[in-house]
């Protein structure tokens, strides 16, 4: 379990009672990696899954799942399971 600064729905730092919120952030890291496009992270330009773009391609579900697993593993996560449907991506992983 990783603790980090949490973000709100708008992607801004979450602030409660005048202070930054720090809590378990595994899910947030997974979501950010899913939404990131390679090249967006200066310190790691190959990181990113670009799920919004991949879902529009003819990429097979198995290939997409393998891509997600690889990117999460490179980020330090242990991936237990990935389920992809037409409307959802469910990932069981932890750091």
Number of C-alpha atoms within 10 A of each C-alpha: 11 11 10 15 14 19 16 10 8 7 9 9 15 16 14 8 6 7 9 14 15 14 12 13 18 16 16 14 18 23 14 14 21 19 14 17 18 15 12 12 13 9 8 11 11 14 20 23 24 16 18 12 10 14 14 8 9 8 11 11 15 12 10 18 17 13 16 22 21 15 18 23 15 12 16 11 19 14 16 10 11 15 12 13 8 7 6 8 12 10 18 13 17 18 16
